[in-house]
């Protein structure tokens, strides 16, 4: 947490939100409560861990900061109709100017999915 606070201070601010992407133990923690931490934007978690092995998600949530928890990005994208297959992304982007996908841009997820499949 000190590293994040120092980096924010160098930019003239403070940490105002924590974003967890993936399940790194430093962020996610090593407690069973981590499995119950909701996905997406979490303003107030339904579960709070007081275990010393809780991750940064719990630390920042305990400080009252919002947490964006992105676990299973592929599942999130699929549930929201956002393509994650690079070929599908290319097909979508070719027609995006004519028919946007529910007003959202899949470019970031396309890039992520492409990088995951690249050697």
N, CA, C and O atoms as a DFTB+ gen file, in Angstrom:
476 C
 N C O
     1  1       0.824      -1.186       0.000
     2  2       0.000       0.000       0.000
     3  2       0.872       1.254       0.000
     4  3       0.512       2.272      -0.591
     5  1       1.989       1.171       0.651
     6  2       2.888       2.322       0.730
     7  2       3.363       2.733      -0.658
     8  3       3.467       3.922      -0.960
     9  1       3.648       1.753      -1.493
    10  2       4.101       2.040      -2.862
    11  2       3.030       2.815      -3.618
    12  3       3.343       3.790      -4.301
    13  1       1.767       2.397      -3.506
    14  2       0.682       3.086      -4.200
    15  2       0.508       4.501      -3.656
    16  3       0.313       5.447      -4.420
    17  1       0.581       4.640      -2.342
    18  2       0.413       5.961      -1.731
    19  2       1.529       6.907      -2.170
    20  3       1.274       8.071      -2.477
    21  1       2.757       6.411      -2.202
    22  2       3.888       7.243      -2.622
    23  2       3.770       7.640      -4.090
    24  3       4.042       8.784      -4.452
    25  1       3.366       6.696      -4.929
    26  2       3.208       6.996      -6.354
    27  2       2.114       8.041      -6.565
    28  3       2.273       8.956      -7.373
    29  1       1.010       7.901      -5.841
    30  2      -0.080       8.874      -5.960
    31  2       0.378      10.248      -5.482
    32  3       0.039      11.266      -6.085
    33  1       1.143      10.272      -4.402
    34  2       1.631      11.542      -3.860
    35  2       2.561      12.242      -4.856
    36  3       2.540      13.468      -4.970
    37  1       3.370      11.470      -5.572
    38  2       4.253      12.056      -6.590
    39  2       3.450      12.739      -7.698
    40  3       3.921      13.683      -8.331
    41  1       2.243      12.252      -7.918
    42  2       1.376      12.841      -8.935
    43  2       0.491      13.928      -8.340
    44  3      -0.365      14.483      -9.029
    45  1       0.697      14.228      -7.073
    46  2      -0.070      15.287      -6.430
    47  2      -1.440      14.875      -5.940
    48  3      -2.311      15.723      -5.744
    49  1      -1.644      13.583      -5.739
    50  2      -2.963      13.123      -5.294
    51  2      -2.865      12.040      -4.251
    52  3      -1.857      11.898      -3.559
    53  1      -3.921      11.289      -4.155
    54  2      -3.953      10.145      -3.249
    55  2      -4.728       9.021      -3.929
    56  3      -5.420       9.252      -4.920
    57  1      -4.615       7.838      -3.411
    58  2      -5.336       6.701      -3.979
    59  2      -6.823       6.929      -3.717
    60  3      -7.236       7.147      -2.579
    61  1      -7.620       6.875      -4.782
    62  2      -9.052       7.099      -4.613
    63  2      -9.887       5.895      -5.037
    64  3     -11.107       5.895      -4.874
    65  1      -9.232       4.872      -5.581
    66  2      -9.918       3.656      -6.016
    67  2      -8.861       2.574      -6.180
    68  3      -7.731       2.870      -6.568
    69  1      -9.210       1.334      -5.892
    70  2      -8.285       0.223      -6.102
    71  2      -8.864      -0.692      -7.165
    72  3     -10.035      -1.066      -7.098
    73  1      -8.044      -1.055      -8.152
    74  2      -8.472      -1.947      -9.226
    75  2      -7.678      -3.237      -9.132
    76  3      -6.449      -3.230      -9.205
    77  1      -8.386      -4.341      -8.970
    78  2      -7.768      -5.664      -8.942
    79  2      -8.091      -6.374     -10.244
    80  3      -9.260      -6.561     -10.583
    81  1      -7.052      -6.770     -10.979
    82  2      -7.243      -7.537     -12.205
    83  2      -6.550      -8.871     -12.012
    84  3      -5.326      -8.938     -11.906
    85  1      -7.331      -9.917     -11.968
    86  2      -6.778     -11.238     -11.736
    87  2      -6.794     -11.583     -10.261
    88  3      -7.382     -10.862      -9.454
    89  1      -6.166     -12.655      -9.917
    90  2      -6.244     -13.148      -8.546
    91  2      -4.919     -13.176      -7.820
    92  3      -4.674     -14.104      -7.050
    93  1      -4.051     -12.196      -8.031
    94  2      -2.768     -12.166      -7.322
    95  2      -3.027     -12.138      -5.819
    96  3      -3.880     -11.387      -5.347
    97  1      -2.298     -12.946      -5.077
    98  2      -2.556     -13.064      -3.639
    99  2      -2.356     -11.744      -2.901
   100  3      -3.021     -11.509      -1.892
   101  1      -1.464     -10.878      -3.372
   102  2      -1.284      -9.580      -2.707
   103  2      -2.571      -8.749      -2.801
   104  3      -2.919      -8.036      -1.860
   105  1      -3.260      -8.841      -3.909
   106  2      -4.506      -8.091      -4.094
   107  2      -5.706      -8.833      -3.522
   108  3      -6.552      -8.243      -2.850
   109  1      -5.768     -10.106      -3.791
   110  2      -6.932     -10.938      -3.498
   111  2      -6.904     -11.480      -2.076
   112  3      -7.954     -11.747      -1.491
   113  1      -5.723     -11.642      -1.524
   114  2      -5.594     -12.231      -0.192
   115  2      -5.550     -13.745      -0.258
   116  3      -5.700     -14.343      -1.324
   117  1      -5.344     -14.345       0.886
   118  2      -5.290     -15.810       0.945
   119  2      -6.307     -16.348       1.945
   120  3      -6.105     -17.406       2.541
   121  1      -7.389     -15.620       2.121
   122  2      -8.430     -16.053       3.037
   123  2      -9.632     -16.560       2.254
   124  3      -9.802     -16.232       1.079
   125  1     -10.450     -17.350       2.902
   126  2     -11.662     -17.853       2.251
   127  2     -12.614     -16.710       1.910
   128  3     -13.394     -16.823       0.964
   129  1     -12.564     -15.620       2.657
   130  2     -13.442     -14.473       2.396
   131  2     -13.188     -13.883       1.014
   132  3     -14.093     -13.289       0.426
   133  1     -11.992     -14.032       0.491
   134  2     -11.669     -13.499      -0.839
   135  2     -12.575     -14.093      -1.907
   136  3     -12.908     -13.431      -2.890
   137  1     -12.971     -15.343      -1.708
   138  2     -13.833     -16.010      -2.688
   139  2     -15.223     -15.394      -2.735
   140  3     -15.935     -15.538      -3.729
   141  1     -15.612     -14.706      -1.662
   142  2     -16.931     -14.089      -1.599
   143  2     -16.920     -12.599      -1.952
   144  3     -17.964     -11.947      -1.942
   145  1     -15.732     -12.065      -2.264
   146  2     -15.662     -10.648      -2.633
   147  2     -16.289     -10.499      -4.005
   148  3     -15.879     -11.190      -4.938
   149  1     -17.275      -9.616      -4.162
   150  2     -17.981      -9.520      -5.438
   151  2     -17.106      -9.030      -6.586
   152  3     -16.090      -8.365      -6.381
   153  1     -17.521      -9.371      -7.780
   154  2     -16.866      -8.922      -8.999
   155  2     -17.462      -7.577      -9.403
   156  3     -18.608      -7.272      -9.076
   157  1     -16.674      -6.778     -10.116
   158  2     -17.160      -5.496     -10.603
   159  2     -16.845      -4.369      -9.636
   160  3     -15.925      -4.467      -8.824
   161  1     -17.625      -3.294      -9.733
   162  2     -17.439      -2.136      -8.867
   163  2     -18.054      -2.442      -7.510
   164  3     -19.242      -2.748      -7.409
   165  1     -17.234      -2.357      -6.470
   166  2     -17.698      -2.654      -5.110
   167  2     -17.493      -1.403      -4.255
   168  3     -16.363      -1.016      -3.955
   169  1     -18.588      -0.794      -3.878
   170  2     -18.516       0.391      -3.020
   171  2     -18.435      -0.031      -1.548
   172  3     -17.660       0.526      -0.771
   173  1     -19.237      -1.012      -1.190
   174  2     -19.227      -1.573       0.169
   175  2     -19.326      -3.084       0.007
   176  3     -20.365      -3.584      -0.425
   177  1     -18.269      -3.826       0.345
   178  2     -18.324      -5.282       0.163
   179  2     -19.335      -5.929       1.103
   180  3     -19.543      -5.474       2.228
   181  1     -19.955      -6.995       0.619
   182  2     -20.928      -7.735       1.420
   183  2     -20.238      -8.539       2.518
   184  3     -20.851      -8.912       3.519
   185  1     -18.970      -8.794       2.311
   186  2     -18.183      -9.557       3.280
   187  2     -16.902      -8.776       3.559
   188  3     -16.330      -8.163       2.658
   189  1     -16.461      -8.804       4.800
   190  2     -15.214      -8.127       5.158
   191  2     -14.363      -9.101       5.956
   192  3     -14.845      -9.754       6.881
   193  1     -13.111      -9.189       5.590
   194  2     -12.171     -10.050       6.299
   195  2     -11.306      -9.195       7.210
   196  3     -10.872      -8.104       6.839
   197  1     -11.066      -9.707       8.404
   198  2     -10.167      -9.039       9.338
   199  2      -8.906      -9.868       9.552
   200  3      -8.092      -9.577      10.428
   201  1      -8.766     -10.901       8.738
   202  2      -7.589     -11.769       8.789
   203  2      -6.371     -10.981       8.316
   204  3      -6.472     -10.229       7.347
   205  1      -5.223     -11.136       8.976
   206  2      -4.011     -10.435       8.527
   207  2      -3.600     -10.796       7.096
   208  3      -2.853     -10.047       6.466
   209  1      -4.072     -11.924       6.579
   210  2      -3.723     -12.356       5.222
   211  2      -4.717     -11.837       4.185
   212  3      -4.693     -12.253       3.027
   213  1      -5.591     -10.921       4.613
   214  2      -6.529     -10.361       3.631
   215  2      -5.737      -9.524       2.623
   216  3      -4.684      -8.976       2.951
   217  1      -6.240      -9.432       1.424
   218  2      -5.511      -8.718       0.375
   219  2      -5.807      -7.239       0.348
   220  3      -6.563      -6.718       1.169
   221  1      -5.196      -6.570      -0.616
   222  2      -5.363      -5.134      -0.773
   223  2      -6.803      -4.734      -1.063
   224  3      -7.211      -3.624      -0.720
   225  1      -7.584      -5.620      -1.692
   226  2      -8.990      -5.311      -1.930
   227  2      -9.689      -4.995      -0.613
   228  3     -10.415      -4.008      -0.502
   229  1      -9.459      -5.847       0.382
   230  2     -10.081      -5.651       1.690
   231  2      -9.493      -4.435       2.403
   232  3     -10.213      -3.694       3.073
   233  1      -8.200      -4.234       2.260
   234  2      -7.554      -3.092       2.914
   235  2      -8.159      -1.776       2.431
   236  3      -8.531      -0.919       3.233
   237  1      -8.251      -1.631       1.110
   238  2      -8.795      -0.393       0.565
   239  2     -10.292      -0.275       0.835
   240  3     -10.782       0.822       1.105
   241  1     -11.019      -1.378       0.767
   242  2     -12.455      -1.342       1.078
   243  2     -12.670      -0.930       2.533
   244  3     -13.603      -0.184       2.833
   245  1     -11.817      -1.407       3.437
   246  2     -11.926      -1.045       4.848
   247  2     -11.667       0.450       5.057
   248  3     -12.151       1.039       6.023
   249  1     -10.903       1.057       4.149
   250  2     -10.631       2.491       4.227
   251  2     -11.769       3.308       3.604
   252  3     -11.730       4.539       3.611
   253  1     -12.773       2.622       3.070
   254  2     -13.915       3.299       2.467
   255  2     -13.733       3.646       1.000
   256  3     -14.530       4.394       0.433
   257  1     -12.680       3.103       0.377
   258  2     -12.438       3.382      -1.041
   259  2     -13.160       2.366      -1.916
   260  3     -13.283       1.201      -1.537
   261  1     -13.641       2.793      -3.082
   262  2     -14.240       1.835      -4.004
   263  2     -13.184       0.876      -4.547
   264  3     -12.021       1.238      -4.723
   265  1     -13.618      -0.346      -4.806
   266  2     -12.741      -1.376      -5.369
   267  2     -13.377      -1.868      -6.665
   268  3     -14.567      -2.181      -6.701
   269  1     -12.582      -1.933      -7.719
   270  2     -13.026      -2.546      -8.965
   271  2     -12.334      -3.902      -9.019
   272  3     -11.116      -3.984      -9.177
   273  1     -13.117      -4.950      -8.887
   274  2     -12.594      -6.312      -8.841
   275  2     -12.904      -7.005     -10.162
   276  3     -14.056      -7.331     -10.446
   277  1     -11.862      -7.227     -10.969
   278  2     -12.044      -7.846     -12.284
   279  2     -11.454      -9.250     -12.284
   280  3     -10.295      -9.463     -12.639
   281  1     -12.268     -10.177     -11.884
   282  2     -11.921     -11.598     -11.928
   283  2     -12.767     -12.199     -13.048
   284  3     -13.941     -11.853     -13.181
   285  1     -12.205     -13.077     -13.841
   286  2     -12.919     -13.722     -14.936
   287  2     -13.403     -12.691     -15.961
   288  3     -14.598     -12.580     -16.236
   289  1     -12.456     -11.946     -16.513
   290  2     -12.790     -10.914     -17.497
   291  2     -13.515     -11.519     -18.696
   292  3     -14.445     -10.918     -19.234
   293  1     -13.092     -12.691     -19.104
   294  2     -13.751     -13.350     -20.239
   295  2     -15.236     -13.590     -19.935
   296  3     -16.096     -13.339     -20.779
   297  1     -15.524     -14.073     -18.736
   298  2     -16.913     -14.316     -18.341
   299  2     -17.718     -13.035     -18.285
   300  3     -18.869     -13.007     -18.720
   301  1     -17.129     -11.970     -17.755
   302  2     -17.805     -10.675     -17.694
   303  2     -18.144     -10.210     -19.106
   304  3     -19.266      -9.780     -19.377
   305  1     -17.177     -10.301     -19.989
   306  2     -17.391      -9.867     -21.372
   307  2     -18.497     -10.683     -22.031
   308  3     -19.375     -10.128     -22.693
   309  1     -18.455     -11.986     -21.852
   310  2     -19.448     -12.850     -22.490
   311  2     -20.851     -12.563     -21.950
   312  3     -21.813     -12.537     -22.717
   313  1     -20.974     -12.350     -20.643
   314  2     -22.284     -12.055     -20.048
   315  2     -22.839     -10.713     -20.532
   316  3     -24.051     -10.496     -20.503
   317  1     -21.968      -9.826     -20.970
   318  2     -22.391      -8.495     -21.401
   319  2     -22.356      -8.316     -22.913
   320  3     -22.493      -7.201     -23.415
   321  1     -22.172      -9.409     -23.632
   322  2     -22.215      -9.348     -25.084
   323  2     -21.018      -8.673     -25.723
   324  3     -21.112      -8.178     -26.846
   325  1     -19.885      -8.646     -25.017
   326  2     -18.683      -8.029     -25.563
   327  2     -17.785      -9.138     -26.107
   328  3     -17.441     -10.059     -25.366
   329  1     -17.398      -9.075     -27.374
   330  2     -16.581     -10.144     -27.942
   331  2     -15.191     -10.201     -27.321
   332  3     -14.582      -9.167     -27.048
   333  1     -14.699     -11.408     -27.100
   334  2     -13.352     -11.580     -26.572
   335  2     -12.452     -12.352     -27.529
   336  3     -11.233     -12.360     -27.358
   337  1     -13.025     -12.988     -28.515
   338  2     -12.258     -13.703     -29.527
   339  2     -11.700     -12.670     -30.504
   340  3     -12.469     -11.892     -31.068
   341  1     -10.370     -12.641     -30.721
   342  2      -9.798     -11.622     -31.624
   343  2     -10.452     -11.583     -32.996
   344  3     -10.656     -10.501     -33.545
   345  1     -10.786     -12.737     -33.562
   346  2     -11.434     -12.738     -34.872
   347  2     -12.795     -12.067     -34.803
   348  3     -13.169     -11.310     -35.699
   349  1     -13.536     -12.345     -33.735
   350  2     -14.845     -11.733     -33.559
   351  2     -14.699     -10.225     -33.355
   352  3     -15.510      -9.443     -33.850
   353  1     -13.658      -9.826     -32.620
   354  2     -13.404      -8.399     -32.403
   355  2     -13.144      -7.693     -33.720
   356  3     -13.674      -6.610     -33.969
   357  1     -12.328      -8.307     -34.558
   358  2     -12.000      -7.699     -35.853
   359  2     -13.263      -7.554     -36.687
   360  3     -13.487      -6.514     -37.306
   361  1     -14.097      -8.605     -36.706
   362  2     -15.354      -8.527     -37.467
   363  2     -16.231      -7.410     -36.899
   364  3     -16.840      -6.651     -37.653
   365  1     -16.292      -7.314     -35.567
   366  2     -17.128      -6.288     -34.942
   367  2     -16.595      -4.892     -35.244
   368  3     -17.366      -3.992     -35.578
   369  1     -15.286      -4.708     -35.130
   370  2     -14.720      -3.381     -35.343
   371  2     -14.864      -2.939     -36.798
   372  3     -14.930      -1.743     -37.081
   373  1     -14.915      -3.899     -37.720
   374  2     -15.090      -3.553     -39.127
   375  2     -16.464      -2.948     -39.378
   376  3     -16.625      -2.151     -40.303
   377  1     -17.462      -3.313     -38.566
   378  2     -18.818      -2.792     -38.735
   379  2     -19.240      -1.894     -37.570
   380  3     -20.394      -1.471     -37.501
   381  1     -18.312      -1.604     -36.657
   382  2     -18.663      -0.848     -35.446
   383  2     -19.222       0.526     -35.751
   384  3     -20.108       1.005     -35.042
   385  1     -18.715       1.174     -36.803
   386  2     -19.213       2.515     -37.107
   387  2     -20.650       2.462     -37.618
   388  3     -21.381       3.448     -37.525
   389  1     -21.055       1.308     -38.160
   390  2     -22.415       1.183     -38.668
   391  2     -23.383       0.686     -37.602
   392  3     -24.546       1.090     -37.579
   393  1     -22.903      -0.192     -36.718
   394  2     -23.786      -0.792     -35.738
   395  2     -23.015      -1.043     -34.439
   396  3     -22.510      -2.146     -34.227
   397  1     -22.917      -0.028     -33.563
   398  2     -22.166      -0.213     -32.315
   399  2     -22.806      -1.266     -31.422
   400  3     -24.026      -1.429     -31.411
   401  1     -21.978      -1.973     -30.681
   402  2     -22.430      -3.030     -29.786
   403  2     -22.929      -2.399     -28.491
   404  3     -22.139      -2.165     -27.577
   405  1     -24.206      -2.126     -28.401
   406  2     -24.841      -1.554     -27.208
   407  2     -24.097      -0.321     -26.714
   408  3     -24.093      -0.048     -25.513
   409  1     -23.471       0.425     -27.610
   410  2     -22.788       1.646     -27.228
   411  2     -21.464       1.445     -26.517
   412  3     -20.886       2.418     -26.032
   413  1     -20.960       0.227     -26.435
   414  2     -19.696       0.004     -25.735
   415  2     -18.577      -0.308     -26.714
   416  3     -18.819      -0.786     -27.823
   417  1     -17.368      -0.036     -26.297
   418  2     -16.213      -0.289     -27.144
   419  2     -15.480      -1.530     -26.659
   420  3     -15.025      -1.555     -25.515
   421  1     -15.352      -2.547     -27.477
   422  2     -14.667      -3.775     -27.069
   423  2     -13.165      -3.750     -27.318
   424  3     -12.504      -4.777     -27.165
   425  1     -12.613      -2.605     -27.698
   426  2     -11.211      -2.565     -28.116
   427  2     -10.264      -3.067     -27.036
   428  3      -9.346      -3.829     -27.337
   429  1     -10.463      -2.663     -25.794
   430  2      -9.564      -3.090     -24.724
   431  2      -9.644      -4.593     -24.517
   432  3      -8.617      -5.258     -24.382
   433  1     -10.862      -5.134     -24.492
   434  2     -10.994      -6.573     -24.312
   435  2     -10.436      -7.327     -25.516
   436  3      -9.882      -8.415     -25.362
   437  1     -10.577      -6.763     -26.699
   438  2     -10.006      -7.403     -27.881
   439  2      -8.492      -7.470     -27.749
   440  3      -7.883      -8.505     -28.019
   441  1      -7.889      -6.364     -27.336
   442  2      -6.449      -6.335     -27.152
   443  2      -6.038      -7.354     -26.101
   444  3      -5.089      -8.112     -26.304
   445  1      -6.750      -7.377     -24.976
   446  2      -6.430      -8.326     -23.893
   447  2      -6.521      -9.754     -24.397
   448  3      -5.613     -10.555     -24.180
   449  1      -7.624     -10.073     -25.074
   450  2      -7.825     -11.436     -25.563
   451  2      -6.742     -11.803     -26.573
   452  3      -6.237     -12.926     -26.567
   453  1      -6.386     -10.851     -27.444
   454  2      -5.357     -11.108     -28.444
   455  2      -4.015     -11.388     -27.782
   456  3      -3.312     -12.320     -28.173
   457  1      -3.653     -10.586     -26.777
   458  2      -2.374     -10.756     -26.092
   459  2      -2.328     -12.091     -25.357
   460  3      -1.265     -12.705     -25.279
   461  1      -3.450     -12.553     -24.818
   462  2      -3.496     -13.820     -24.098
   463  2      -3.264     -14.993     -25.044
   464  3      -2.716     -16.018     -24.637
   465  1      -3.677     -14.852     -26.301
   466  2      -3.536     -15.955     -27.252
   467  2      -2.217     -15.913     -27.999
   468  3      -1.828     -16.905     -28.617
   469  1      -1.522     -14.788     -27.955
   470  2      -0.245     -14.667     -28.674
   471  2       0.826     -15.490     -27.977
   472  3       0.785     -15.643     -26.756
   473  1       1.799     -16.030     -28.739
   474  2       2.861     -16.836     -28.111
   475  2       3.771     -16.015     -27.238
   476  3       4.707     -16.552     -26.646
